[in-house]
Amino acid sequence: MLRNPASAAQVTSHWPSLPHLLSGQAQRHPDRLALTFVEDDGRHRTLTYAGLHDRVMELCGRIGEVMGERSPPEISGRDKLPDEIMEPHSGERAILLFPPGLEFIIGFFACQYSGLVPVPTCFPKRGRAMPRLESAVHDCAPKLLLADAETLAGIDPNRVNAAVNSLPSVATDAIGGDQWTADVSARLALIKTTDLGLLQYTSGSTSEPKGVMVSHANLLANLESIRRAFGLHRSDRADEPHCSAVFWLPPFHDMGLIGGILEAVFLGGHTTLMSPRSFLAKPIRWLEAIAQSGATISGAPNFAFELCLDRISRDQAAGLDLSRWNVAFCGAEPIAVETLDRFAAHFAVAGFRSNAFIPCYGLAEATLLVASSRGSSIVPRLLVDRDDLSRGRATPVPDHHPPNQTRTIVSCGEPCAGMQIEIIAPDRRTRLDEGQIGEIWLQGESIAQGYWKREGVNSHQFDAHIANDDCAGGFLRTGDLGFIRDGSLYVTGRSKDVIILRGRNHFPQDIEATVQRALGDDMVKCVALATNAYVGEALSIVVELPRHIDGTLLPNLVRRVRRQVIEEHEIDPRQVVLTRPAAIPVTTSGKVQRSACRQMLESDEIPTLYDWSRSILIDQGVSEQLPALPQRVDEDSRDAASQQIQAWMMAWLIHRSGMDPRDVGPETRFTDHGLDSMAAVELSGELDDWLGVELTPAVAWNHPTPATLAAYLADEMAKATPH
């Protein structure tokens, strides 16, 4: 057992709910900045605590009108509003559909003030199908859709189902109505600690979505646990210094919402936000915002730190001041100790200290944070025997042990205050000894109430009992594997099949269904797997083909698979293996054995007809292998510059996509090169870094091939050159 000595009672916040918290902060610090959003063009939009509260109040009035409450003039001036007026929709759900910005958090708090449960959902690309929105709407049956006016106008009614089309909607930024005049204290009195404050759909399966029911008590307990674990301080008095944070994670992501936004509100601090696209295009923007704001807190998944290493030179790093960045937490996906060590060394010139790193373990079912670790001079880690690890035991080995026989695992440290961690043999439900690997079970005040309308699953997953221990019940089964050593938690993998890439969960069944749609009768069966990569995990897909498939079609089959997976899931597989029937291991009932298939794939034991792969190492230092880009373009050199840029893009595509150079042409559309959303943003960011010409989504849409985009960029550079 691993338990923080702080009791559950000690982590309970003195605020009954998040609306009580916001109301209190607006009264104590009306003029203090709460949120700043940095647009891609550098413009800043800000809200003070009073300004945020006023916007929330205004939106509450319009929500009430749409939801059937009496108009504000009729209900104003009462000491206490009748329940039939105040709670006609208490506990109903409202979908939040927002691009990065400040409108999301206004809608989030307005829902809670109005008795609605906010349901954040993934923001879609304009004009695209919205499977995550549709699956959430089908599952939780919301009564309202909240979005900004531009998003509502961009929903194509022909690309969403009837349930979405029939939802009444409110544009949060369509300000103009009367200020909501109801008594705030009367409304707050109706909000209970046990009410749901959030329905968090895990970023995974669209075919079987699971909405995690998070109460106000869960949220506030976890926010207090984060405060303690990270050594943060509330600034209750106006003259006290307050915390400053910077985040680019999307607000529908639990780390972005709870760790990035709500924690700063909880502390009375200030958060600077930017869009994920802004960070991905130019990772230095994230670190510049930290340096310029003097932020002390920021964090991200492992891949973000790796991207900074790949895209920020040592000279650029030297121009930053990261000396005040005291809390750099890392979580949401497997943590590579090599990444954190390299980041600390690379940015030491900027004043970054390695002991700022806080590796974390958490999950939505526990609200967010479960455990965290803080090192002294280096990130805490343990070197263990690789073979023993596969046998279910972590055996420490000395540093001089052969590297190919070891694995370094980052420590996730102690559990949060009030959290209890048990390592359990899942088949027997018995406790395991220190160093033995089992399923991680949790118990504590931050554990959510279960999944929305999943009673059967909830009794199994949220109310698990340890065998032969009548007192040990009510545990959350995480599905994650790990062990305890010297009072610290180490996470080694997952017993469930979920694939975590760039901090997002992807269910293999969804990806396999996508491959089935892409290939139809051209496949027998397939399996989607998370396989080891240099800086984390990557997606591999194995496809069984019919016996008499035409061998000349194999490259085209891979392209079809990649294009469909990228379109529907916005991830590019690292590997697609085409094989013969019966190559994928299955159970006696015909169920795919993903774990066995993963072992066969990593051991090169699967017979292949065609193996397409993009080595993760290709991504490291690509710029050094590419042809030069023009530094200056005028009217006379415009055509030559266009050819240079075109050659650079084609070489970048070959490196990034792993395609055969013979398949990459100047007139081939970028979508045919298999670029996922992150790779497309990386391409635009690198070109912007070199050429100084901003590549917006509209520009990329209007110039969809290397030839047309290169000509556009050369024209723009020529226009910018003084004559």
C-alpha positions in Angstrom: 0.0 0.0 0.0 1.1 3.5 -0.8 -0.7 6.3 1.0 0.0 10.0 1.6 -0.1 10.7 5.3 -2.6 13.6 4.8 -6.1 12.5 5.5 -9.0 13.0 3.0 -10.6 15.5 5.3 -7.5 17.7 5.1 -7.7 18.0 1.3 -11.3 19.2 1.3 -11.5 22.8 0.1 -13.5 25.3 2.1 -15.3 26.2 -1.1 -18.5 24.2 -1.7 -18.3 24.5 -5.5 -16.4 26.1 -8.3 -19.0 28.9 -8.8 -18.5 29.7 -5.1 -14.8 29.9 -5.8 -15.1 32.2 -8.8 -17.6 34.4 -7.0 -15.2 34.7 -4.0 -12.2 35.5 -6.2 -14.2 38.2 -8.1 -15.1 39.8 -4.8 -11.5 39.7 -3.3 -9.5 40.4 -6.5 -11.9 42.2 -8.9 -9.1 44.0 -10.8 -6.6 41.1 -10.8 -5.9 39.5 -14.2 -7.4 36.0 -14.3 -6.9 34.9 -17.9 -4.9 36.1 -20.9 -5.2 34.5 -24.4 -2.4 35.2 -26.9 -3.6 35.0 -30.5 -1.3 33.6 -33.2 -0.6 37.1 -34.4 0.5 38.2 -30.9 -2.6 40.1 -29.8 -3.7 39.6 -26.2 -7.2 39.2 -24.9 -7.6 39.5 -21.2 -10.2 39.0 -18.4 -10.0 40.2 -14.8 -11.7 38.1 -12.1 -14.6 40.7 -12.1 -14.7 40.8 -15.8 -14.9 37.0 -16.0 -17.6 36.9 -13.4 -19.6 39.6 -15.2 -19.4 37.7 -18.5 -20.5 34.5 -16.8 -23.5 36.4 -15.2 -24.6 37.8 -18.6 -24.4 34.4 -20.2 -26.4 32.8 -17.4 -29.3 35.2 -18.2 -29.3 34.1 -21.9 -29.0 30.4 -20.9 -32.0 30.9 -18.6 -34.1 32.4 -21.4 -33.3 29.5 -23.8 -33.8 26.9 -21.1 -37.2 28.2 -20.0 -36.4 30.3 -16.9 -38.4 33.5 -16.4 -36.8 36.6 -17.8 -34.4 38.5 -15.5 -36.7 41.5 -14.8 -39.4 39.2 -13.4 -37.1 37.4 -11.0 -34.8 40.2 -9.9 -34.9 41.6 -6.4 -36.0 38.4 -4.6 -34.0 37.3 -1.6 -34.4 33.6 -2.6 -35.8 32.4 -5.9 -38.4 29.6 -6.0 -37.0 26.2 -6.8 -39.4 25.9 -9.8 -37.7 28.9 -11.3 -34.2 28.2 -10.3 -33.9 24.5 -11.0 -35.9 23.6 -14.1 -32.8 22.0 -15.6 -30.7 21.1 -12.6 -28.3 18.3 -13.6 -29.1 18.6 -17.4 -26.1 18.6 -19.6 -24.7 21.2 -21.9 -22.1 20.5 -24.7 -19.2 23.0 -24.9 -17.8 23.3 -28.4 -15.1 26.0 -28.5 -11.8 26.8 -30.3 -8.9 27.8 -28.1 -9.7 31.1 -26.4 -11.5 32.7 -23.4 -15.1 31.8 -24.4 -14.7 28.2 -23.2 -14.1 29.1 -19.6 -17.0 31.6 -19.6 -19.3 28.9 -20.9 -17.9 26.4 -18.4 -18.7 28.5 -15.4 -22.0 29.8 -16.7 -23.2 26.2 -17.0 -22.3 25.5 -13.4 -24.0 28.7 -12.2 -27.1 27.7 -14.2 -27.4 24.2 -12.7 -26.2 22.6 -16.0 -23.3 20.1 -16.2 -20.7 21.3 -18.7 -19.6 18.6 -21.2 -16.4 19.7 -23.0 -15.8 18.2 -26.4 -13.0 18.2 -29.0 -13.1 21.2 -31.3 -13.4 19.9 -34.9 -11.9 21.2 -38.1 -14.3 23.6 -39.9 -16.7 21.8 -42.3 -15.6 18.4 -41.1 -17.7 15.5 -39.7 -17.9 15.6 -35.9 -17.9 12.0 -34.6 -16.8 13.0 -31.0 -19.5 15.6 -30.8 -22.1 13.1 -32.1 -21.0 10.3 -29.8 -21.1 12.6 -26.7 -24.5 14.0 -27.7 -25.9 10.4 -28.2 -24.5 9.3 -24.8 -25.4 12.1 -22.4 -28.5 13.6 -24.2 -27.7 17.3 -23.6 -30.3 20.0 -23.6 -28.0 22.8 -24.9 -25.0 23.5 -27.1 -22.7 26.3 -26.1 -20.2 27.7 -28.6 -18.9 31.0 -30.0 -20.8 32.5 -32.9 -18.2 31.6 -35.5 -18.2 27.9 -34.5 -22.0 27.7 -34.6 -22.0 29.3 -38.0 -19.4 26.8 -39.2 -21.3 23.6 -38.3 -22.4 22.1 -41.6 -25.9 20.6 -40.9 -25.3 18.0 -43.6 -22.2 16.6 -41.8 -23.7 16.1 -38.4 -26.6 14.0 -37.3 -30.2 15.0 -36.4 -29.5 14.9 -32.7 -26.8 17.6 -33.0 -28.9 19.7 -35.5 -31.9 19.7 -33.1 -29.9 21.0 -30.1 -30.8 24.6 -29.0 -27.7 26.7 -28.9 -26.3 29.9 -27.3 -23.4 31.9 -28.7 -21.4 32.9 -25.7 -19.9 35.9 -27.4 -23.2 37.3 -28.7 -23.3 39.9 -25.8 -26.1 42.4 -25.9 -28.8 41.3 -23.5 -29.6 42.6 -20.1 -27.2 41.8 -17.3 -28.5 38.8 -15.3 -29.9 40.4 -12.2 -30.8 37.4 -10.0 -29.3 37.2 -6.6 -26.0 35.4 -6.9 -26.0 34.2 -3.4 -29.4 32.6 -3.9 -28.2 30.8 -7.0 -25.0 29.7 -5.2 -27.1 28.3 -2.3 -28.6 25.8 -4.7 -25.3 24.3 -5.8 -24.2 21.4 -3.7 -20.8 20.0 -3.3 -22.1 16.6 -4.5 -23.5 18.0 -7.7 -21.6 17.1 -10.9 -19.3 19.9 -11.9 -18.1 18.3 -15.1 -18.8 15.4 -17.4 -15.4 14.6 -18.9 -15.4 12.3 -21.9 -12.0 10.6 -22.1 -10.4 11.3 -25.4 -10.8 7.8 -26.8 -13.5 5.7 -28.3 -16.3 7.3 -30.3 -18.1 4.0 -30.7 -18.4 3.5 -26.9 -17.8 6.8 -25.3 -17.4 7.0 -21.5 -18.2 10.3 -19.7 -16.5 10.5 -16.3 -18.8 12.1 -13.7 -16.7 14.6 -11.7 -18.4 16.3 -8.8 -17.5 19.7 -7.4 -16.0 17.9 -4.4 -13.8 15.8 -6.7 -12.6 18.9 -8.5 -11.9 21.0 -5.4 -10.1 18.1 -3.6 -7.9 17.5 -6.7 -7.1 21.2 -7.0 -6.0 21.3 -3.4 -4.0 18.1 -3.9 -2.2 19.7 -6.9 -1.5 22.8 -4.8 0.2 20.7 -2.1 2.0 18.4 -4.5 3.5 21.2 -6.5 4.2 23.5 -3.5 1.9 26.3 -4.6 0.4 29.0 -2.5 -3.0 30.8 -2.5 -2.8 34.6 -2.7 -5.9 35.6 -0.7 -4.7 39.1 0.1 -4.4 41.8 -2.6 -0.8 42.6 -1.6 0.4 39.0 -1.9 2.2 37.9 -5.0 0.1 35.5 -7.0 1.1 32.5 -9.2 1.5 32.9 -13.0 1.0 30.0 -15.4 1.3 29.4 -19.2 -0.5 26.7 -21.1 -1.3 25.7 -24.6 -3.2 22.4 -23.9 -6.8 22.5 -25.1 -9.4 23.1 -22.5 -11.4 20.0 -23.4 -8.3 18.0 -22.2 -8.4 17.3 -18.4 -4.8 18.5 -18.0 -5.5 21.7 -19.9 -8.8 22.5 -18.0 -8.0 21.4 -14.5 -4.2 21.7 -14.3 -4.0 24.7 -16.7 -7.0 26.9 -16.0 -8.9 25.9 -12.9 -5.8 25.5 -10.7 -4.8 29.1 -11.3 -8.4 30.3 -10.5 -8.2 28.1 -7.4 -5.1 29.9 -6.3 -6.2 33.4 -7.3 -3.5 33.4 -10.0 -3.2 34.4 -13.6 -3.0 32.0 -16.6 -1.7 32.9 -20.1 -3.2 30.7 -22.7 -2.4 30.0 -26.4 -3.7 27.6 -29.0 -2.2 24.1 -29.5 -1.7 25.1 -33.1 0.3 28.2 -32.1 2.7 26.0 -30.0 3.0 23.2 -32.6 3.8 25.7 -35.4 6.4 27.5 -33.3 7.3 25.7 -30.0 9.4 28.6 -29.0 6.2 30.6 -28.5 5.4 28.5 -25.4 8.8 29.2 -23.8 8.8 32.9 -24.8 5.4 33.3 -23.1 6.8 31.7 -19.9 9.9 33.9 -20.1 8.0 37.2 -20.8 5.2 36.6 -18.2 7.7 35.4 -15.6 5.5 32.3 -15.2 6.4 29.8 -12.5 4.1 27.0 -13.6 3.6 25.2 -16.9 3.5 21.6 -18.1 2.7 19.3 -21.0 3.0 15.8 -22.3 6.4 14.3 -23.1 6.2 15.0 -26.8 6.0 18.8 -26.2 9.4 18.9 -24.5 10.8 16.7 -27.3 9.4 19.1 -29.9 11.1 22.0 -28.2 14.4 20.2 -28.5 13.9 19.5 -32.1 12.8 23.0 -33.1 14.6 25.5 -30.8 18.3 26.1 -31.4 20.8 26.6 -28.6 21.2 30.3 -29.7 17.4 30.7 -29.4 17.4 29.1 -26.0 20.1 31.5 -24.8 17.8 34.4 -25.5 15.1 33.1 -23.1 14.9 33.5 -19.3 13.3 30.4 -17.8 14.9 30.9 -14.4 11.5 31.5 -12.7 9.9 28.4 -14.1 9.8 26.4 -10.9 7.1 23.8 -11.7 7.4 22.0 -15.1 5.1 19.0 -14.8 5.1 16.2 -17.4 2.3 13.6 -17.8 -0.7 12.4 -19.8 1.5 10.0 -21.8 4.6 7.7 -21.1 7.5 9.8 -19.9 10.9 9.3 -21.5 13.7 10.2 -19.1 16.0 10.8 -22.0 13.7 13.6 -23.2 13.6 15.4 -19.8 17.4 15.0 -19.3 18.1 16.5 -22.8 15.6 19.3 -22.3 17.3 20.3 -19.0 20.7 20.3 -20.6 19.6 22.2 -23.7 17.8 24.9 -21.8 20.2 25.3 -18.9 21.6 28.2 -20.8 18.2 29.9 -20.3 18.3 29.3 -16.6 16.1 26.2 -16.6 16.8 23.9 -13.7 16.3 20.2 -13.9 14.7 20.0 -10.5 11.8 22.0 -11.8 10.6 18.9 -13.6 7.7 17.1 -11.8 6.8 13.8 -13.5 3.2 13.0 -12.8 0.7 10.2 -13.0 -3.0 10.9 -13.3 -6.2 10.0 -15.2 -9.6 11.5 -15.8 -11.3 8.9 -13.6 -9.3 10.3 -10.6 -10.2 13.9 -11.7 -6.6 14.5 -12.7 -3.5 14.2 -10.5 -2.8 10.9 -8.6 0.9 11.1 -7.9 3.9 13.3 -8.6 7.6 13.2 -8.0 10.1 16.0 -7.4 13.8 15.4 -7.7 16.7 17.2 -6.2 19.1 17.7 -9.1 17.9 15.1 -11.7 14.5 13.5 -12.6 14.0 10.5 -10.2 14.4 7.3 -12.1 15.1 3.6 -11.6 17.2 1.3 -13.9 15.7 -2.2 -14.0 16.4 -5.5 -15.7 14.3 -5.6 -18.9 13.8 -9.4 -18.9 12.6 -9.4 -15.3 10.2 -6.5 -16.2 8.5 -8.7 -18.8 8.1 -11.4 -16.1 6.3 -9.0 -13.8 9.0 -7.9 -11.4 11.2 -4.8 -11.3 14.8 -5.7 -10.4 17.1 -2.8 -10.0 20.5 -3.1 -11.7 23.7 -1.1 -11.6 24.4 1.7 -14.1 27.2 -0.4 -15.8 24.6 -3.1 -16.8 24.5 -3.6 -20.6 22.0 -1.0 -22.0 20.2 -3.5 -24.2 19.3 -5.5 -21.0 17.8 -2.6 -19.1 15.0 -0.1 -19.0 14.9 3.2 -17.2 11.6 4.1 -15.6 10.7 7.6 -14.3 9.4 7.7 -10.8 5.9 9.2 -10.4 6.6 9.7 -6.7 4.2 9.9 -3.8 0.4 9.8 -4.0 -1.5 13.1 -3.7 -2.8 14.1 -0.3 -5.6 11.7 0.8 -4.9 9.3 -2.1 -4.2 5.6 -1.5 -2.5 3.4 -4.1 -2.5 -0.4 -4.1 -0.7 -2.7 -6.5 -3.0 -5.6 -7.2 -2.8 -9.0 -9.1 -5.8 -8.3 -11.3 -6.7 -12.0 -11.8 -6.6 -12.8 -8.0 -7.4 -9.3 -6.7 -4.7 -9.7 -4.0 -2.0 -7.2 -2.9 1.5 -7.6 -4.4 4.8 -7.1 -2.6 7.1 -4.2 -3.3 8.8 -4.5 -6.7 6.1 -6.7 -8.2 4.2 -5.4 -11.1 0.4 -5.3 -11.0 -2.6 -3.2 -11.7 -2.8 0.2 -10.0 -5.8 0.6 -7.8 -6.8 3.9 -6.3 -9.0 5.2 -3.5 -9.5 8.8 -2.4 -11.6 12.0 -2.5 -10.6 12.8 -6.0 -12.0 9.6 -7.5 -14.9 10.4 -9.8 -18.4 9.1 -9.4 -18.2 6.7 -12.2 -19.1 6.7 -15.9 -22.3 8.3 -17.1 -25.0 5.6 -17.3 -22.5 2.7 -17.2 -23.8 1.0 -14.0 -22.4 -2.4 -14.9 -19.0 -1.0 -15.8 -19.0 1.2 -12.7 -19.5 -1.7 -10.2 -16.5 -3.5 -11.8 -14.2 -0.5 -12.2 -15.1 2.1 -9.5 -16.1 -0.3 -6.7 -13.4 -3.0 -6.8 -12.7 -5.0 -3.7 -9.4 -6.6 -2.6 -9.7 -10.3 -1.9 -9.7 -11.5 1.7 -10.0 -7.9 3.1 -13.5 -6.9 4.1 -12.4 -3.3 4.7 -10.6 -2.8 1.4 -13.4 -1.9 -1.0 -14.4 0.9 -3.2 -11.3 1.1 -5.3 -10.9 2.5 -8.8 -9.2 0.0 -11.2 -7.1 2.1 -13.5 -6.1 -0.5 -16.0 -2.6 0.8 -15.7 0.4 -1.4 -14.6 3.1 -0.4 -12.2 5.0 -1.2 -9.0 6.0 0.5 -5.7 9.6 0.8 -4.5 10.9 2.9 -1.6 7.6 4.7 -1.2 7.3 5.8 -4.9 5.0 4.7 -7.7 6.5 3.6 -11.0 4.2 3.1 -14.0 5.3 0.5 -16.5 2.4 0.1 -19.0 -1.3 -0.6 -19.4 -3.3 -3.7 -19.0 -6.0 -2.1 -21.2 -5.4 -1.6 -24.9 -5.8 2.1 -25.1 -3.1 3.8 -27.2 -1.7 7.1 -25.9 -0.2 9.4 -28.5 0.7 13.1 -27.8 -1.4 13.0 -24.6 -4.5 11.8 -26.3 -6.2 8.4 -25.9 -7.0 6.3 -29.0 -9.0 3.1 -28.7 -7.6 0.4 -31.1 -11.1 -0.8 -32.0 -11.9 2.6 -33.5 -8.7 2.7 -35.5 -9.3 -0.9 -36.7 -12.8 0.1 -37.8 -11.3 2.9 -39.8 -8.9 0.5 -41.5 -11.8 -1.8 -42.3 -13.7 1.2 -44.0 -10.5 2.1 -45.9 -9.8 -1.4 -47.3 -13.2 -3.2 -47.3 -12.9 -6.6 -49.0 -9.2 -6.0 -49.5 -8.4 -7.2 -46.0 -9.2 -10.2 -43.7 -8.5 -8.6 -40.3 -6.3 -6.0 -38.7 -4.9 -4.9 -35.4 -3.9 -1.5 -34.1 -1.1 -1.4 -31.5 1.0 1.0 -29.4 4.7 0.1 -30.0 7.8 1.4 -28.5 9.5 4.5 -30.1 12.5 6.5 -29.1 10.5 9.3 -27.4 7.4 7.4 -26.2 4.9 5.3 -28.1 3.8 5.2 -31.8 1.0 3.6 -33.7 1.6 0.4 -35.6 -1.1 -1.3 -37.7 -0.9 -5.0 -38.9 -3.3 -6.0 -41.7 -4.0 -9.5 -43.0 -4.7 -9.6 -46.7 -6.6 -12.1 -48.8 -4.5 -14.9 -50.2 -4.6 -13.9 -53.9 -4.0 -10.1 -53.5 -2.2 -8.4 -56.4 1.3 -7.6 -55.1 1.4 -4.4 -57.2 -1.4 -3.0 -55.1 0.4 -3.2 -51.7 1.8 0.4 -51.6 -1.6 1.8 -52.6 -3.2 -0.2 -49.8 -0.9 1.4 -47.3 -1.6 4.9 -48.6 -5.4 4.2 -48.3 -4.9 3.0 -44.7 -2.8 6.0 -43.7 -5.0 8.6 -45.4 -8.1 7.3 -43.7 -6.5 7.0 -40.2 -5.2 10.5 -40.5 -8.5 11.9 -41.7 -10.6 10.3 -38.9 -8.1 10.3 -36.0 -5.5 12.9 -36.9 -2.6 10.6 -36.3 -0.1 9.1 -38.8 0.9 5.5 -38.1 4.6 5.0 -37.7 4.3 1.5 -39.3 1.8 -0.4 -41.5 2.5 -4.1 -42.0 0.7 -6.1 -44.6 0.7 -9.8 -44.0 -0.9 -13.1 -45.0 -4.1 -14.6 -43.4 -3.7 -16.2 -39.9 -0.5 -14.2 -39.1 -2.3 -12.2 -36.4 -2.6 -14.3 -33.2 -6.1 -14.8 -31.9 -7.8 -16.6 -29.1 -9.8 -19.8 -29.5 -12.9 -17.7 -29.9 -11.3 -15.6 -32.6 -10.5 -12.5 -30.6 -7.3 -10.6 -31.5 -4.5 -11.0 -29.0 -3.0 -7.5 -29.1 -0.3 -8.1 -26.5 1.0 -11.2 -28.3 0.8 -9.4 -31.6 2.8 -6.5 -30.2 5.5 -8.9 -29.0 5.7 -10.6 -32.4 5.9 -7.3 -34.2 8.7 -5.9 -32.0 10.6 -9.2 -32.4 10.2 -9.3 -36.2 8.3 -12.5 -36.0 5.3 -11.5 -38.2 5.8 -12.7 -41.8 5.4 -9.6 -44.0 4.2 -9.1 -47.6 4.9 -5.3 -47.3 6.3 -3.3 -44.4 6.0 0.5 -44.5 7.6 2.3 -41.7 8.6 5.8 -40.7 11.4 5.7 -38.2 10.8 8.0 -35.3 14.5 8.9 -35.5 13.9 10.5 -38.9 12.2 13.3 -37.1 15.3 14.2 -35.2 17.5 16.8 -36.9 15.6 16.8 -40.2 16.5 20.4 -40.9 20.2 19.5 -41.1 19.5 17.1 -44.0 17.4 19.3 -46.2 18.4 21.6 -49.1 18.8 25.3 -48.4 15.9 27.7 -48.4 16.3 31.2 -50.0 17.1 34.0 -47.6 16.0 36.9 -49.9 13.7 37.0 -52.9 13.2 39.7 -55.5 11.4 39.9 -58.8 14.4 38.5 -60.7 15.0 35.5 -58.4 11.3 34.6 -57.7 11.1 31.6 -60.1 14.4 30.2 -58.8 13.3 30.7 -55.2 10.0 28.9 -56.0 12.0 25.9 -57.2 14.2 26.0 -54.1 11.2 26.1 -51.8 9.5 23.3 -53.7 12.6 21.1 -53.5 12.9 21.8 -49.8 9.2 20.8 -49.2 9.5 17.6 -51.2 12.6 16.6 -49.3 10.9 17.4 -46.0 7.9 15.3 -47.0 10.1 12.3 -47.9 11.9 12.6 -44.5 8.7 13.2 -42.5 6.4 10.7 -44.2 8.9 8.0 -45.0 7.5 7.7 -48.5 9.4 6.5 -51.5 10.9 9.5 -53.3 9.4 8.3 -56.5 5.9 8.8 -55.0 6.5 12.4 -54.0 5.9 14.9 -56.7 5.4 18.7 -57.0 1.8 18.3 -58.0 0.8 15.7 -55.5 -1.6 17.1 -52.8 -0.2 17.3 -49.3 -3.1 15.1 -48.1 -1.8 12.3 -50.4 1.6 12.5 -48.6 -0.1 11.2 -45.4 0.4 14.3 -43.2 -1.5 14.2 -39.9 -2.5 17.5 -38.3 0.6 17.8 -36.2 3.0 17.2 -39.1 1.1 19.7 -41.2 1.5 22.4 -38.5 5.2 21.4 -38.1 5.7 22.0 -41.8 4.1 25.4 -41.8 6.0 26.3 -38.6 9.4 25.4 -40.1 8.7 27.3 -43.3 7.5 30.3 -41.3 10.7 30.2 -39.2 12.9 30.2 -42.4 10.9 32.4 -44.7 9.0 34.8 -42.4 5.7 34.1 -44.2 2.8 33.1 -42.1 1.0 29.9 -43.3 -2.5 30.0 -42.1 -5.0 27.1 -42.6 -6.6 29.2 -45.4 -3.3 29.5 -47.3 -2.6 25.8 -47.0 -6.1 25.1 -48.2 -5.8 27.3 -51.2 -2.3 26.0 -52.2 -2.6 22.2 -51.6 0.6 21.0 -53.5 4.3 21.7 -53.1 4.3 23.5 -56.5 1.4 25.9 -55.8 2.5 26.6 -52.2 6.1 27.2 -53.2 5.0 29.7 -55.8 2.8 31.5 -53.3 5.6 31.7 -50.7 8.1 33.0 -53.3 5.6 35.7 -54.3 5.0 36.8 -50.7 8.8 37.0 -50.1 9.3 39.1 -53.2 6.5 41.5 -52.1 8.2 41.9 -48.7 11.6 42.7 -50.3 12.3 46.5 -50.5 12.9 47.7 -54.1 
